Amino acid sequence: MAFSRRLIDLANDAGAEVFGGAIYCGWGYLSGKMRSEDEWKWGVDSYREIAQYAAKNSPLILGIEPLNRFESHFINIAADAVRFIHDVGMPNVKVHLDTFHMIREEANIAQAIRDTGKYVGYFHACENQRGIPGTGLIPWTDVFRTLKEIGYDGCMTIESFDPNMERVAKLCCIWRKLADTPEQLATEGLKFLKSVRDEVARSN
Protein backbone atom coordinates (compact mmCIF):
# COMPACT_ATOMS: atom_id res chain seq x y z
CA MET A 1 0.00 0.00 0.00
CA ALA A 2 2.89 2.36 0.75
CA PHE A 3 4.35 1.54 -2.66
CA SER A 4 0.99 2.27 -4.31
CA ARG A 5 0.77 5.64 -2.58
CA ARG A 6 4.28 6.46 -3.81
CA LEU A 7 3.35 5.54 -7.38
CA ILE A 8 0.21 7.68 -7.18
CA ASP A 9 2.37 10.61 -6.04
CA LEU A 10 4.72 10.06 -8.99
CA ALA A 11 1.77 9.84 -11.40
CA ASN A 12 0.49 13.15 -10.06
CA ASP A 13 3.94 14.74 -10.38
CA ALA A 14 4.02 13.61 -14.03
CA GLY A 15 0.59 15.12 -14.71
CA ALA A 16 -0.98 11.74 -15.53
CA GLU A 17 -4.73 11.41 -15.90
CA VAL A 18 -4.88 7.63 -15.42
CA PHE A 19 -2.78 5.25 -13.34
CA GLY A 20 -3.64 1.72 -14.40
CA GLY A 21 -2.48 -1.85 -14.76
CA ALA A 22 -1.74 -4.54 -12.19
CA ILE A 23 -2.03 -1.97 -9.42
CA TYR A 24 -4.27 -4.04 -7.14
CA CYS A 25 -2.27 -7.26 -6.78
CA GLY A 26 1.23 -8.72 -6.80
CA TRP A 27 1.92 -8.97 -10.54
CA GLY A 28 3.20 -12.44 -11.40
CA TYR A 29 2.17 -13.88 -8.04
CA LEU A 30 0.19 -17.12 -8.32
CA SER A 31 -1.09 -18.90 -5.23
CA GLY A 32 -1.57 -22.18 -7.05
CA LYS A 33 -5.28 -22.10 -6.16
CA MET A 34 -8.43 -20.24 -7.11
CA ARG A 35 -8.82 -16.81 -5.55
CA SER A 36 -10.17 -17.09 -2.02
CA GLU A 37 -12.85 -14.96 -0.36
CA ASP A 38 -10.23 -13.76 2.14
CA GLU A 39 -7.97 -12.60 -0.69
CA TRP A 40 -10.87 -10.74 -2.25
CA LYS A 41 -11.70 -8.98 1.02
CA TRP A 42 -8.06 -8.06 1.66
CA GLY A 43 -7.77 -6.69 -1.88
CA VAL A 44 -10.98 -4.64 -1.68
CA ASP A 45 -10.25 -3.23 1.79
CA SER A 46 -6.68 -2.29 0.89
CA TYR A 47 -7.58 -0.78 -2.44
CA ARG A 48 -10.34 1.32 -0.93
CA GLU A 49 -7.70 3.01 1.23
CA ILE A 50 -5.47 3.54 -1.81
CA ALA A 51 -8.36 5.03 -3.80
CA GLN A 52 -9.24 7.33 -0.91
CA TYR A 53 -5.62 8.51 -0.81
CA ALA A 54 -5.66 9.21 -4.56
CA ALA A 55 -8.98 11.08 -4.32
CA LYS A 56 -7.61 13.44 -1.68
CA ASN A 57 -4.72 14.54 -3.85
CA SER A 58 -5.91 14.71 -7.47
CA PRO A 59 -8.57 13.76 -10.03
CA LEU A 60 -6.40 10.77 -11.03
CA ILE A 61 -8.35 7.76 -12.34
CA LEU A 62 -7.15 4.36 -11.09
CA GLY A 63 -7.53 1.58 -13.66
CA ILE A 64 -7.98 -2.04 -12.55
CA GLU A 65 -6.62 -4.25 -15.35
CA PRO A 66 -7.79 -7.87 -15.57
CA LEU A 67 -4.74 -10.03 -16.31
CA ASN A 68 -4.46 -13.40 -18.00
CA ARG A 69 -4.21 -16.52 -15.86
CA PHE A 70 -0.44 -16.81 -16.33
CA GLU A 71 0.18 -13.42 -14.69
CA SER A 72 -2.34 -13.42 -11.84
CA HIS A 73 -5.01 -15.57 -10.24
CA PHE A 74 -6.86 -12.59 -8.74
CA ILE A 75 -8.78 -10.76 -11.51
CA ASN A 76 -8.78 -12.36 -14.96
CA ILE A 77 -11.99 -11.11 -16.59
CA ALA A 78 -13.77 -7.79 -16.96
CA ALA A 79 -16.79 -8.93 -14.93
CA ASP A 80 -14.57 -9.53 -11.91
CA ALA A 81 -12.97 -6.10 -12.32
CA VAL A 82 -16.43 -4.51 -12.35
CA ARG A 83 -17.36 -6.44 -9.21
CA PHE A 84 -14.09 -5.32 -7.58
CA ILE A 85 -14.67 -1.62 -8.23
CA HIS A 86 -18.27 -1.93 -7.02
CA ASP A 87 -17.00 -3.46 -3.79
CA VAL A 88 -14.30 -0.80 -3.42
CA GLY A 89 -17.03 1.80 -3.87
CA MET A 90 -14.90 4.76 -4.99
CA PRO A 91 -15.79 6.79 -8.11
CA ASN A 92 -12.12 7.25 -9.11
CA VAL A 93 -11.63 3.50 -9.68
CA LYS A 94 -12.42 2.25 -13.20
CA VAL A 95 -11.68 -0.80 -15.36
CA HIS A 96 -8.59 -0.89 -17.55
CA LEU A 97 -9.25 -3.28 -20.44
CA ASP A 98 -6.46 -4.85 -22.52
CA THR A 99 -7.19 -6.92 -25.62
CA PHE A 100 -4.00 -8.98 -25.10
CA HIS A 101 -5.45 -10.35 -21.88
CA MET A 102 -9.07 -10.37 -23.06
CA ILE A 103 -8.46 -12.73 -25.98
CA ARG A 104 -7.07 -15.26 -23.51
CA GLU A 105 -9.78 -15.01 -20.88
CA GLU A 106 -13.06 -13.59 -22.19
CA ALA A 107 -15.68 -15.75 -23.92
CA ASN A 108 -16.62 -12.76 -26.09
CA ILE A 109 -14.50 -9.60 -26.21
CA ALA A 110 -17.25 -7.33 -27.51
CA GLN A 111 -19.69 -8.52 -24.86
CA ALA A 112 -17.11 -8.02 -22.12
CA ILE A 113 -16.63 -4.41 -23.26
CA ARG A 114 -20.40 -3.93 -23.47
CA ASP A 115 -20.94 -5.35 -19.97
CA THR A 116 -18.20 -3.12 -18.54
CA GLY A 117 -19.88 -0.11 -20.12
CA LYS A 118 -19.48 3.18 -18.27
CA TYR A 119 -16.85 1.68 -16.00
CA VAL A 120 -14.20 1.52 -18.78
CA GLY A 121 -11.56 4.06 -17.78
CA TYR A 122 -8.59 3.11 -19.95
CA PHE A 123 -7.92 0.82 -22.90
CA HIS A 124 -4.90 -1.08 -24.21
CA ALA A 125 -5.19 -1.91 -27.92
CA CYS A 126 -2.81 -4.85 -28.15
CA GLU A 127 -2.55 -7.67 -30.64
CA ASN A 128 -2.79 -11.20 -29.27
CA GLN A 129 0.97 -11.75 -29.78
CA ARG A 130 1.83 -8.13 -28.78
CA GLY A 131 2.82 -7.37 -32.36
CA ILE A 132 1.49 -4.71 -34.73
CA PRO A 133 -2.28 -4.33 -34.32
CA GLY A 134 -3.97 -5.92 -37.32
CA THR A 135 -1.44 -8.75 -37.70
CA GLY A 136 -3.11 -11.18 -35.32
CA LEU A 137 -6.40 -12.48 -33.99
CA ILE A 138 -8.07 -9.54 -32.22
CA PRO A 139 -11.55 -8.74 -33.74
CA TRP A 140 -10.78 -5.04 -34.10
CA THR A 141 -13.98 -4.02 -35.87
CA ASP A 142 -16.04 -5.52 -33.04
CA VAL A 143 -13.79 -3.79 -30.48
CA PHE A 144 -14.23 -0.33 -32.00
CA ARG A 145 -17.92 -0.82 -32.70
CA THR A 146 -18.55 -1.77 -29.07
CA LEU A 147 -16.39 1.03 -27.65
CA LYS A 148 -18.46 3.45 -29.71
CA GLU A 149 -21.65 1.78 -28.50
CA ILE A 150 -20.76 2.32 -24.83
CA GLY A 151 -19.62 5.90 -25.50
CA TYR A 152 -15.97 5.40 -24.57
CA ASP A 153 -13.96 8.42 -25.68
CA GLY A 154 -10.88 8.04 -23.49
CA CYS A 155 -7.30 7.12 -24.13
CA MET A 156 -6.29 4.09 -26.23
CA THR A 157 -2.70 2.88 -26.05
CA ILE A 158 -0.70 0.27 -27.95
CA GLU A 159 1.28 -1.70 -25.37
CA SER A 160 4.18 -3.70 -26.71
CA PHE A 161 7.79 -4.42 -25.80
CA ASP A 162 11.17 -4.24 -27.50
CA PRO A 163 13.21 -7.45 -27.00
CA ASN A 164 16.34 -5.26 -26.82
CA MET A 165 15.10 -3.94 -23.47
CA GLU A 166 16.28 -7.15 -21.85
CA ARG A 167 14.93 -6.71 -18.33
CA VAL A 168 11.41 -5.79 -19.46
CA ALA A 169 11.46 -8.41 -22.23
CA LYS A 170 12.34 -11.11 -19.70
CA LEU A 171 9.54 -10.07 -17.34
CA CYS A 172 6.98 -10.03 -20.17
CA CYS A 173 8.29 -13.14 -21.96
CA ILE A 174 9.15 -11.40 -25.25
CA TRP A 175 11.33 -13.95 -27.04
CA ARG A 176 11.23 -12.64 -30.63
CA LYS A 177 11.07 -9.40 -32.57
CA LEU A 178 7.49 -8.28 -33.12
CA ALA A 179 8.41 -5.69 -35.76
CA ASP A 180 11.56 -4.56 -37.53
CA THR A 181 11.74 -1.55 -35.22
CA PRO A 182 9.71 -0.17 -32.32
CA GLU A 183 8.86 2.80 -34.54
CA GLN A 184 7.37 0.48 -37.17
CA LEU A 185 5.16 -1.16 -34.57
CA ALA A 186 3.95 2.21 -33.33
CA THR A 187 3.37 3.91 -36.68
CA GLU A 188 1.83 0.95 -38.52
CA GLY A 189 -0.24 0.02 -35.47
CA LEU A 190 -1.58 3.56 -35.13
CA LYS A 191 -2.37 3.72 -38.85
CA PHE A 192 -4.29 0.45 -38.66
CA LEU A 193 -6.26 1.39 -35.55
CA LYS A 194 -7.24 4.74 -37.05
CA SER A 195 -8.40 3.00 -40.21
CA VAL A 196 -10.66 0.66 -38.25
CA ARG A 197 -12.00 3.53 -36.16
CA ASP A 198 -12.81 5.51 -39.31
CA GLU A 199 -14.45 2.52 -40.97
CA VAL A 200 -16.67 1.94 -37.94
CA ALA A 201 -17.57 5.65 -37.84
CA ARG A 202 -18.60 5.58 -41.51
CA SER A 203 -20.70 2.43 -41.11
CA ASN A 204 -22.99 3.97 -38.51
Protein Blocks (a to p, Z undefined) as FASTA:
>chain_A
ZZmmmmmmmmmmnopabdcdjfkbcehiaghiacdfklmmmmmmmmmmmmmmmmmmoccd
cddddddfklockbmcfklmmmmmmmnopakbccdddfklmmmmpmblklmmmmnmmmlg
bdcdddfkopaehiambcfklmmmmmmmnopabdcddddddfklmmlmmmnopabdfbfb
fklmmmmmmmmmmmmmmmmmmmZZ
